Amino acid sequence: AQALFQVRASSVHPATSQAMLQDVFGERLTGCEPTWYQGFPSAYYNDSHRAFRKKCRDFVENEMKPHADEWIKSPGGYPVSLHEKAYKAGVQGIVFPKEFGGSREDHDYFHELILWDELGRCTGGVLAQLSINSMGMPPVSAHGSKELKARVIPPVVRGEKTIALMISEPHAGSDVAGIKCTAEKHGDHYVVNGQKKWITGGHRADFYTCAVRTGEGMSLLLIEKGMPGLSVRKMETQFDNSNGTAFVTLEDVKVPASNLIGKEGEGFKYLMHNFNHERFVIAVGASRGSRNCYEES
C-alpha cells in the first residue's frame, strides 16, 4: 500500500509529496479512505476537520469495534449508555443547536460528513440510533412548539433518550403519500389508529415523529413511549440487529393536541424537506460501506 501511495505521489513536487505522506490518515490502500485522508489536497477540510476526524475514529476504535460482534449477536443489541458516551466524547452533539445542548454552530456539513463516514466503519447497526435521531428530530426542532422542543430535544441530544422517524407502513414504504394511519381530532387530543413497519430503532425509542392522516391532509404527531394503545415489536433483519427495526401498532392511541408538530395538514411538506438531510446521511453511510467491503476483500 505504501508503494502504491508513493507511485501516485511521485507525480507531484518532492516537497508536496513529503507533506502528503505526513498527512496520511487511516488505511493507505487506494480507495479504502477518502482521498484527503491519503494526503491529497482538498479545499473543504482544515485542522478543525482533522481533529474531529481523529476524535470520531478514536471513539469507533475504542468504544465500538471491540464489542461489535458481541452486540450484533445480543438480543438487546448495543447498550443505550453508548449514546451518552458519544455525547460526552463530543461526537453526538454536532448535529443539534447549542440552545439544546449541541454544538451545531461550531461545525459545518463536512464535520457531519466525517461523523457518519467514521461511524460507518463499524457495521451491524452499532450506534446507528445517532443517525436515526438526526432524522426524527429535525421536524421537532424546526416546527415544534417551544414546550415540545424543551421537553424532547435536550435529553435526546445528551444521549439519555432517543427518537425514531415513523412513516413507513406495511403497504406504503417509499410512497409516503399512500400512508393510511389516521389521527382523528377529539377536543384537546387526537386518537391515532394504524400500523407502521420498518421503523429503525423503534423498539428502543422514547419518542416517535409519526406521519398520520388528518382529514384530507397529512400531519406529524409526536408519539411517546408508554402511551396506551402503542405496541412495538422488534423485527428480524439481516444485519442491523445491534440496533434493530420495529413493527408498531397503534390502537386508539390518545395523543395530546399539543404534540402536533407544526401545523395540521403540513406534514407532507415537512417530511419532503426532512428527506434532504436523511438522504445525505444514508449516502455517506453507503459510501463508507462500499469502502469497508473493498478494504476487507
Long-range contacts (C-beta under 8 A, 24 or more apart in sequence): 1-27, 1-28, 1-29, 1-30, 2-28, 4-28, 4-29, 4-30, 5-30, 5-38, 5-39, 9-39, 25-50, 25-53, 25-54, 25-57, 26-57, 27-295, 29-295, 31-291, 31-294, 32-291, 32-294, 32-295, 33-291, 34-117, 44-110, 45-110, 48-111, 49-110, 49-111, 49-114, 52-94, 52-107, 52-111, 52-114, 52-115, 53-114, 53-118, 55-89, 55-90, 55-91, 56-91, 56-114, 56-115, 56-118, 56-119, 57-118, 57-121, 59-85, 59-86, 59-89, 59-91, 59-118, 60-118, 60-119, 60-121, 60-122, 63-89, 64-119, 64-122, 64-126, 64-127, 65-121, 65-122, 67-126, 68-122, 68-123, 68-124, 68-126, 68-242, 71-124, 71-126, 71-242, 72-124, 72-125, 72-126, 72-239, 72-241, 72-242, 73-241, 74-242, 77-125, 77-204, 77-241, 77-242, 77-243, 77-244, 78-125, 78-126, 78-127, 78-242, 78-243, 80-129, 80-159, 80-162, 80-204, 82-126, 82-127, 82-159, 83-127, 83-129, 83-130, 83-159, 83-160, 83-162, 84-158, 84-159, 84-160, 85-159, 86-127, 86-130, 86-159, 87-157, 87-158, 87-159, 88-159, 91-115, 91-130, 92-130, 92-157, 92-159, 93-157, 95-133, 95-134, 96-137, 96-141, 96-153, 96-156, 96-157, 97-141, 100-141, 100-149, 100-153, 100-154, 100-157, 101-153, 101-154, 101-157, 101-158, 102-157, 109-280, 113-284, 116-281, 116-284, 116-285, 116-288, 117-284, 117-285, 117-287, 117-288, 118-288, 119-285, 120-284, 120-285, 120-287, 120-288, 120-289, 120-292, 121-288, 121-292, 123-239, 123-289, 123-292, 124-239, 124-240, 124-241, 124-242, 125-239, 125-240, 125-241, 125-242, 125-243, 125-244, 126-242, 126-243, 127-243, 128-200, 128-201, 128-240, 128-242, 128-243, 129-162, 129-201, 129-204, 129-243, 131-281, 131-285, 132-162, 132-163, 132-164, 132-165, 132-200, 132-201, 132-243, 133-162, 133-163, 134-277, 134-278, 134-281, 135-165, 135-274, 135-277, 135-278, 135-281, 136-163, 136-164, 136-165, 136-166, 136-205, 136-207, 136-208, 136-209, 137-163, 137-209, 138-274, 138-277, 139-209, 139-220, 139-261, 139-262, 139-270, 139-271, 139-274, 140-209, 140-222, 140-261, 142-262, 142-270, 142-273, 143-220, 143-261, 143-262, 143-263, 143-266, 143-270, 144-222, 144-261, 144-262, 145-258, 147-258, 148-222, 148-258, 148-259, 148-261, 152-207, 152-222, 155-206, 156-206, 156-207, 161-206, 161-207, 162-201, 162-204, 162-205, 162-206, 162-207, 163-205, 163-206, 163-207, 163-208, 163-209, 164-199, 164-200, 164-201, 164-202, 164-205, 164-207, 164-208, 164-209, 164-246, 165-199, 165-200, 165-208, 165-209, 165-274, 165-278, 166-196, 166-199, 166-202, 166-208, 166-209, 166-210, 166-211, 166-223, 166-248, 167-196, 167-210, 167-211, 167-271, 168-196, 168-197, 168-198, 168-199, 169-194, 169-195, 169-196, 169-197, 170-195, 170-197, 173-197, 173-198, 176-211, 176-268, 176-271, 176-272, 177-218, 177-268, 179-211, 179-212, 179-213, 179-218, 180-213, 181-210, 181-211, 181-212, 181-213, 181-250, 182-212, 182-213, 182-214, 183-212, 183-213, 183-214, 183-219, 183-221, 183-255, 184-214, 185-214, 185-257, 187-257, 188-256, 188-257, 188-258, 189-254, 189-255, 189-256, 189-257, 190-214, 190-221, 190-254, 190-255, 190-257, 190-259, 190-260, 191-252, 191-253, 191-254, 191-255, 192-221, 192-223, 192-229, 192-250, 192-252, 192-253, 192-254, 192-255, 193-250, 193-251, 193-252, 193-253, 194-250, 195-247, 195-248, 195-249, 195-250, 196-247, 196-248, 196-249, 196-250, 197-235, 197-247, 197-248, 198-235, 198-245, 199-232, 199-245, 199-246, 199-247, 199-248, 200-240, 200-243, 200-244, 200-245, 200-246, 201-243, 201-244, 201-245, 201-246, 202-232, 202-244, 202-245, 202-246, 202-247, 202-248, 203-232, 203-233, 203-234, 203-244, 203-246, 204-243, 204-244, 205-232, 208-248, 209-261, 210-250, 211-267, 211-271, 212-267, 214-264, 214-265, 214-267, 215-264, 215-265, 216-265, 217-264, 217-265, 217-266, 217-267, 217-268, 218-265, 218-267, 218-268, 218-271, 219-260, 219-261, 219-262, 219-263, 219-264, 219-265, 219-266, 219-267, 220-260, 220-261, 220-262, 220-267, 220-270, 220-271, 221-255, 221-259, 221-260, 221-261, 222-255, 222-259, 222-260, 222-261, 223-250, 223-253, 223-255, 223-259, 224-259, 227-253, 227-254, 227-255, 228-253, 228-254, 229-253, 229-254
